[in-house]
């Protein structure tokens, strides 16, 4: 993909960021494959992911409850028997 002249000066910055991220990913992969700490790290990641998903489900359920309640709330400003005009 050809880059435009305007974005050419961003290329070194993007390359540096990409290299930094790649190094971090490689380091994480090495740590996960470590026989001593790898199992502990994998277990911690799994537990935090479970907690995240449970919290997300609870939040979504709460949002659904709020939406359901809003759907059936009475409108206090409306009186269905008051048809008089002033």
N, CA, C and O atoms as a GROMACS GRO file, in nm:
protein
  344
    1UNK      N    1   0.084  -0.116   0.000
    1UNK     CA    2   0.000   0.000   0.000
    1UNK      C    3   0.089   0.124   0.000
    1UNK      O    4   0.178   0.137   0.084
    2UNK      N    5   0.065   0.212  -0.093
    2UNK     CA    6   0.143   0.334  -0.104
    2UNK      C    7   0.090   0.436  -0.004
    2UNK      O    8  -0.030   0.449   0.016
    3UNK      N    9   0.183   0.508   0.057
    3UNK     CA   10   0.141   0.610   0.152
    3UNK      C   11   0.145   0.746   0.085
    3UNK      O   12   0.219   0.768  -0.010
    4UNK      N   13   0.064   0.835   0.135
    4UNK     CA   14   0.059   0.969   0.078
    4UNK      C   15   0.175   1.052   0.132
    4UNK      O   16   0.227   1.022   0.239
    5UNK      N   17   0.215   1.154   0.061
    5UNK     CA   18   0.327   1.238   0.108
    5UNK      C   19   0.299   1.302   0.244
    5UNK      O   20   0.392   1.322   0.322
    6UNK      N   21   0.171   1.334   0.272
    6UNK     CA   22   0.138   1.397   0.400
    6UNK      C   23   0.165   1.303   0.518
    6UNK      O   24   0.204   1.349   0.625
    7UNK      N   25   0.145   1.174   0.497
    7UNK     CA   26   0.163   1.080   0.608
    7UNK      C   27   0.304   1.021   0.613
    7UNK      O   28   0.333   0.941   0.701
    8UNK      N   29   0.390   1.059   0.520
    8UNK     CA   30   0.524   1.001   0.514
    8UNK      C   31   0.605   1.032   0.640
    8UNK      O   32   0.684   0.949   0.684
    9UNK      N   33   0.586   1.149   0.698
    9UNK     CA   34   0.663   1.182   0.817
    9UNK      C   35   0.614   1.106   0.941
    9UNK      O   36   0.684   1.105   1.043
   10UNK      N   37   0.497   1.043   0.935
   10UNK     CA   38   0.449   0.962   1.045
   10UNK      C   39   0.502   0.819   1.042
   10UNK      O   40   0.495   0.748   1.142
   11UNK      N   41   0.556   0.778   0.928
   11UNK     CA   42   0.602   0.640   0.912
   11UNK      C   43   0.706   0.600   1.016
   11UNK      O   44   0.693   0.491   1.072
   12UNK      N   45   0.808   0.681   1.045
   12UNK     CA   46   0.906   0.639   1.148
   12UNK      C   47   0.842   0.623   1.286
   12UNK      O   48   0.880   0.534   1.362
   13UNK      N   49   0.746   0.708   1.318
   13UNK     CA   50   0.678   0.697   1.447
   13UNK      C   51   0.597   0.568   1.452
   13UNK      O   52   0.600   0.496   1.552
   14UNK      N   53   0.524   0.540   1.345
   14UNK     CA   54   0.443   0.417   1.338
   14UNK      C   55   0.532   0.294   1.346
   14UNK      O   56   0.498   0.198   1.415
   15UNK      N   57   0.644   0.296   1.277
   15UNK     CA   58   0.737   0.182   1.281
   15UNK      C   59   0.792   0.162   1.422
   15UNK      O   60   0.804   0.048   1.467
   16UNK      N   61   0.827   0.270   1.490
   16UNK     CA   62   0.881   0.259   1.625
   16UNK      C   63   0.776   0.202   1.721
   16UNK      O   64   0.807   0.118   1.805
   17UNK      N   65   0.653   0.249   1.709
   17UNK     CA   66   0.546   0.196   1.793
   17UNK      C   67   0.520   0.049   1.764
   17UNK      O   68   0.500  -0.030   1.856
   18UNK      N   69   0.522   0.013   1.637
   18UNK     CA   70   0.500  -0.127   1.598
   18UNK      C   71   0.610  -0.215   1.655
   18UNK      O   72   0.582  -0.325   1.704
   19UNK      N   73   0.734  -0.169   1.649
   19UNK     CA   74   0.846  -0.246   1.705
   19UNK      C   75   0.832  -0.262   1.856
   19UNK      O   76   0.858  -0.370   1.910
   20UNK      N   77   0.791  -0.156   1.923
   20UNK     CA   78   0.775  -0.162   2.069
   20UNK      C   79   0.666  -0.260   2.107
   20UNK      O   80   0.683  -0.339   2.200
   21UNK      N   81   0.555  -0.256   2.036
   21UNK     CA   82   0.444  -0.348   2.066
   21UNK      C   83   0.485  -0.491   2.035
   21UNK      O   84   0.454  -0.582   2.112
   22UNK      N   85   0.554  -0.512   1.925
   22UNK     CA   86   0.598  -0.646   1.889
   22UNK      C   87   0.690  -0.703   1.996
   22UNK      O   88   0.682  -0.822   2.029
   23UNK      N   89   0.779  -0.620   2.050
   23UNK     CA   90   0.869  -0.666   2.156
   23UNK      C   91   0.790  -0.705   2.281
   23UNK      O   92   0.821  -0.805   2.346
   24UNK      N   93   0.688  -0.627   2.314
   24UNK     CA   94   0.607  -0.659   2.431
   24UNK      C   95   0.531  -0.789   2.411
   24UNK      O   96   0.522  -0.871   2.502
   25UNK      N   97   0.476  -0.807   2.292
   25UNK     CA   98   0.403  -0.930   2.262
   25UNK      C   99   0.496  -1.050   2.270
   25UNK      O  100   0.460  -1.154   2.326
   26UNK      N  101   0.616  -1.036   2.216
   26UNK     CA  102   0.714  -1.145   2.224
   26UNK      C  103   0.749  -1.177   2.369
   26UNK      O  104   0.762  -1.294   2.405
   27UNK      N  105   0.764  -1.074   2.450
   27UNK     CA  106   0.798  -1.095   2.592
   27UNK      C  107   0.683  -1.165   2.664
   27UNK      O  108   0.707  -1.255   2.745
   28UNK      N  109   0.561  -1.125   2.637
   28UNK     CA  110   0.445  -1.191   2.699
   28UNK      C  111   0.440  -1.338   2.657
   28UNK      O  112   0.414  -1.425   2.740
   29UNK      N  113   0.464  -1.364   2.529
   29UNK     CA  114   0.463  -1.503   2.482
   29UNK      C  115   0.571  -1.585   2.551
   29UNK      O  116   0.548  -1.700   2.588
   30UNK      N  117   0.688  -1.526   2.570
   30UNK     CA  118   0.796  -1.597   2.640
   30UNK      C  119   0.756  -1.626   2.784
   30UNK      O  120   0.780  -1.736   2.835
   31UNK      N  121   0.694  -1.528   2.850
   31UNK     CA  122   0.653  -1.547   2.989
   31UNK      C  123   0.546  -1.655   3.001
   31UNK      O  124   0.548  -1.735   3.095
   32UNK      N  125   0.452  -1.657   2.908
   32UNK     CA  126   0.346  -1.758   2.913
   32UNK      C  127   0.400  -1.898   2.888
   32UNK      O  128   0.344  -1.995   2.938
   33UNK      N  129   0.508  -1.908   2.812
   33UNK     CA  130   0.567  -2.038   2.784
   33UNK      C  131   0.667  -2.082   2.890
   33UNK      O  132   0.719  -2.194   2.883
   34UNK      N  133   0.695  -1.997   2.986
   34UNK     CA  134   0.788  -2.029   3.094
   34UNK      C  135   0.729  -2.141   3.179
   34UNK      O  136   0.614  -2.133   3.221
   35UNK      N  137   0.808  -2.247   3.206
   35UNK     CA  138   0.754  -2.358   3.284
   35UNK      C  139   0.721  -2.320   3.429
   35UNK      O  140   0.635  -2.382   3.491
   36UNK      N  141   0.788  -2.220   3.484
   36UNK     CA  142   0.766  -2.184   3.624
   36UNK      C  143   0.652  -2.083   3.640
   36UNK      O  144   0.559  -2.105   3.717
   37UNK      N  145   0.659  -1.974   3.568
   37UNK     CA  146   0.561  -1.867   3.583
   37UNK      C  147   0.447  -1.874   3.482
   37UNK      O  148   0.344  -1.811   3.502
   38UNK      N  149   0.464  -1.949   3.376
   38UNK     CA  150   0.364  -1.955   3.269
   38UNK      C  151   0.228  -2.003   3.316
   38UNK      O  152   0.126  -1.943   3.282
   39UNK      N  153   0.226  -2.110   3.394
   39UNK     CA  154   0.098  -2.163   3.444
   39UNK      C  155   0.029  -2.061   3.533
   39UNK      O  156  -0.092  -2.042   3.523
   40UNK      N  157   0.105  -1.997   3.619
   40UNK     CA  158   0.048  -1.895   3.708
   40UNK      C  159  -0.009  -1.777   3.628
   40UNK      O  160  -0.118  -1.728   3.658
   41UNK      N  161   0.063  -1.734   3.526
   41UNK     CA  162   0.016  -1.624   3.442
   41UNK      C  163  -0.110  -1.663   3.364
   41UNK      O  164  -0.205  -1.585   3.356
   42UNK      N  165  -0.110  -1.783   3.307
   42UNK     CA  166  -0.228  -1.829   3.232
   42UNK      C  167  -0.350  -1.837   3.323
   42UNK      O  168  -0.460  -1.799   3.282
   43UNK      N  169  -0.332  -1.887   3.444
   43UNK     CA  170  -0.442  -1.897   3.539
   43UNK      C  171  -0.493  -1.757   3.576
   43UNK      O  172  -0.614  -1.736   3.585
   44UNK      N  173  -0.403  -1.664   3.598
   44UNK     CA  174  -0.442  -1.527   3.634
   44UNK      C  175  -0.519  -1.461   3.519
   44UNK      O  176  -0.618  -1.392   3.542
   45UNK      N  177  -0.474  -1.483   3.396
   45UNK     CA  178  -0.543  -1.427   3.280
   45UNK      C  179  -0.682  -1.487   3.269
   45UNK      O  180  -0.779  -1.415   3.243
   46UNK      N  181  -0.693  -1.618   3.287
   46UNK     CA  182  -0.822  -1.686   3.279
   46UNK      C  183  -0.918  -1.634   3.386
   46UNK      O  184  -1.035  -1.608   3.358
   47UNK      N  185  -0.869  -1.619   3.508
   47UNK     CA  186  -0.954  -1.570   3.617
   47UNK      C  187  -0.999  -1.426   3.593
   47UNK      O  188  -1.115  -1.393   3.616
   48UNK      N  189  -0.908  -1.342   3.547
   48UNK     CA  190  -0.946  -1.203   3.524
   48UNK      C  191  -1.045  -1.194   3.408
   48UNK      O  192  -1.135  -1.109   3.409
   49UNK      N  193  -1.029  -1.280   3.309
   49UNK     CA  194  -1.123  -1.281   3.197
   49UNK      C  195  -1.262  -1.325   3.244
   49UNK      O  196  -1.362  -1.267   3.203
   50UNK      N  197  -1.267  -1.426   3.331
   50UNK     CA  198  -1.396  -1.471   3.385
   50UNK      C  199  -1.463  -1.358   3.462
   50UNK      O  200  -1.582  -1.333   3.446
   51UNK      N  201  -1.384  -1.289   3.548
   51UNK     CA  202  -1.440  -1.178   3.626
   51UNK      C  203  -1.490  -1.068   3.534
   51UNK      O  204  -1.596  -1.010   3.558
   52UNK      N  205  -1.415  -1.039   3.428
   52UNK     CA  206  -1.456  -0.936   3.333
   52UNK      C  207  -1.587  -0.974   3.265
   52UNK      O  208  -1.677  -0.891   3.254
   53UNK      N  209  -1.599  -1.099   3.221
   53UNK     CA  210  -1.721  -1.143   3.153
   53UNK      C  211  -1.840  -1.144   3.248
   53UNK      O  212  -1.951  -1.106   3.208
   54UNK      N  213  -1.820  -1.186   3.371
   54UNK     CA  214  -1.930  -1.185   3.469
   54UNK      C  215  -1.975  -1.042   3.497
   54UNK      O  216  -2.095  -1.016   3.506
   55UNK      N  217  -1.881  -0.950   3.512
   55UNK     CA  218  -1.917  -0.810   3.536
   55UNK      C  219  -1.990  -0.752   3.416
   55UNK      O  220  -2.084  -0.675   3.431
   56UNK      N  221  -1.946  -0.789   3.297
   56UNK     CA  222  -2.010  -0.740   3.174
   56UNK      C  223  -2.154  -0.793   3.165
   56UNK      O  224  -2.245  -0.719   3.129
   57UNK      N  225  -2.173  -0.921   3.197
   57UNK     CA  226  -2.307  -0.979   3.194
   57UNK      C  227  -2.398  -0.912   3.296
   57UNK      O  228  -2.514  -0.884   3.267
   58UNK      N  229  -2.346  -0.886   3.415
   58UNK     CA  230  -2.425  -0.820   3.519
   58UNK      C  231  -2.464  -0.679   3.475
   58UNK      O  232  -2.576  -0.635   3.498
   59UNK      N  233  -2.370  -0.610   3.412
   59UNK     CA  234  -2.398  -0.474   3.364
   59UNK      C  235  -2.505  -0.476   3.255
   59UNK      O  236  -2.595  -0.392   3.254
   60UNK      N  237  -2.495  -0.571   3.163
   60UNK     CA  238  -2.594  -0.582   3.055
   60UNK      C  239  -2.732  -0.617   3.112
   60UNK      O  240  -2.833  -0.564   3.066
   61UNK      N  241  -2.736  -0.704   3.211
   61UNK     CA  242  -2.864  -0.741   3.273
   61UNK      C  243  -2.925  -0.620   3.343
   61UNK      O  244  -3.046  -0.600   3.337
   62UNK      N  245  -2.841  -0.541   3.408
   62UNK     CA  246  -2.890  -0.421   3.475
   62UNK      C  247  -2.946  -0.322   3.374
   62UNK      O  248  -3.050  -0.261   3.397
   63UNK      N  249  -2.876  -0.305   3.262
   63UNK     CA  250  -2.924  -0.215   3.157
   63UNK      C  251  -3.058  -0.263   3.102
   63UNK      O  252  -3.146  -0.181   3.076
   64UNK      N  253  -3.074  -0.393   3.083
   64UNK     CA  254  -3.200  -0.448   3.032
   64UNK      C  255  -3.312  -0.423   3.132
   64UNK      O  256  -3.424  -0.389   3.092
   65UNK      N  257  -3.284  -0.440   3.261
   65UNK     CA  258  -3.385  -0.414   3.364
   65UNK      C  259  -3.428  -0.268   3.362
   65UNK      O  260  -3.547  -0.238   3.373
   66UNK      N  261  -3.332  -0.179   3.349
   66UNK     CA  262  -3.363  -0.036   3.346
   66UNK      C  263  -3.449  -0.004   3.224
   66UNK      O  264  -3.545   0.072   3.234
   67UNK      N  265  -3.415  -0.061   3.109
   67UNK     CA  266  -3.493  -0.037   2.988
   67UNK      C  267  -3.634  -0.091   3.004
   67UNK      O  268  -3.730  -0.026   2.961
   68UNK      N  269  -3.648  -0.208   3.064
   68UNK     CA  270  -3.781  -0.266   3.085
   68UNK      C  271  -3.865  -0.177   3.177
   68UNK      O  272  -3.984  -0.156   3.152
   69UNK      N  273  -3.804  -0.126   3.282
   69UNK     CA  274  -3.876  -0.040   3.376
   69UNK      C  275  -3.920   0.090   3.307
   69UNK      O  276  -4.031   0.138   3.330
   70UNK      N  277  -3.833   0.147   3.225
   70UNK     CA  278  -3.866   0.270   3.156
   70UNK      C  279  -3.982   0.249   3.059
   70UNK      O  280  -4.063   0.340   3.038
   71UNK      N  281  -3.990   0.132   3.001
   71UNK     CA  282  -4.094   0.102   2.904
   71UNK      C  283  -4.232   0.104   2.968
   71UNK      O  284  -4.330   0.142   2.902
   72UNK      N  285  -4.242   0.064   3.095
   72UNK     CA  286  -4.372   0.052   3.160
   72UNK      C  287  -4.400   0.162   3.263
   72UNK      O  288  -4.500   0.154   3.335
   73UNK      N  289  -4.315   0.263   3.270
   73UNK     CA  290  -4.341   0.371   3.364
   73UNK      C  291  -4.462   0.451   3.320
   73UNK      O  292  -4.484   0.472   3.200
   74UNK      N  293  -4.542   0.497   3.418
   74UNK     CA  294  -4.658   0.580   3.388
   74UNK      C  295  -4.613   0.723   3.363
   74UNK      O  296  -4.516   0.770   3.423
   75UNK      N  297  -4.682   0.789   3.276
   75UNK     CA  298  -4.654   0.929   3.249
   75UNK      C  299  -4.739   1.012   3.345
   75UNK      O  300  -4.861   1.016   3.332
   76UNK      N  301  -4.675   1.077   3.441
   76UNK     CA  302  -4.746   1.154   3.543
   76UNK      C  303  -4.813   1.278   3.487
   76UNK      O  304  -4.908   1.329   3.546
   77UNK      N  305  -4.765   1.328   3.374
   77UNK     CA  306  -4.822   1.450   3.316
   77UNK      C  307  -4.950   1.424   3.238
   77UNK      O  308  -5.018   1.519   3.201
   78UNK      N  309  -4.983   1.301   3.212
   78UNK     CA  310  -5.097   1.267   3.128
   78UNK      C  311  -5.212   1.216   3.214
   78UNK      O  312  -5.195   1.124   3.293
   79UNK      N  313  -5.327   1.276   3.198
   79UNK     CA  314  -5.448   1.232   3.268
   79UNK      C  315  -5.548   1.191   3.160
   79UNK      O  316  -5.602   1.277   3.090
   80UNK      N  317  -5.572   1.063   3.147
   80UNK     CA  318  -5.655   1.016   3.035
   80UNK      C  319  -5.800   1.058   3.044
   80UNK      O  320  -5.872   1.050   2.945
   81UNK      N  321  -5.847   1.104   3.163
   81UNK     CA  322  -5.987   1.143   3.177
   81UNK      C  323  -6.006   1.295   3.169
   81UNK      O  324  -6.120   1.342   3.176
   82UNK      N  325  -5.899   1.372   3.155
   82UNK     CA  326  -5.910   1.517   3.151
   82UNK      C  327  -5.908   1.563   3.005
   82UNK      O  328  -5.800   1.585   2.949
   83UNK      N  329  -6.022   1.576   2.944
   83UNK     CA  330  -6.031   1.616   2.803
   83UNK      C  331  -6.078   1.759   2.786
   83UNK      O  332  -6.118   1.798   2.676
   84UNK      N  333  -6.074   1.835   2.893
   84UNK     CA  334  -6.121   1.973   2.884
   84UNK      C  335  -6.014   2.063   2.825
   84UNK      O  336  -5.894   2.037   2.839
   85UNK      N  337  -6.059   2.168   2.761
   85UNK     CA  338  -5.965   2.266   2.706
   85UNK      C  339  -5.983   2.396   2.781
   85UNK      O  340  -6.092   2.425   2.831
   86UNK      N  341  -5.881   2.472   2.789
   86UNK     CA  342  -5.887   2.598   2.862
   86UNK      C  343  -5.898   2.714   2.767
   86UNK      O  344  -5.905   2.829   2.811
   0.00000   0.00000   0.00000
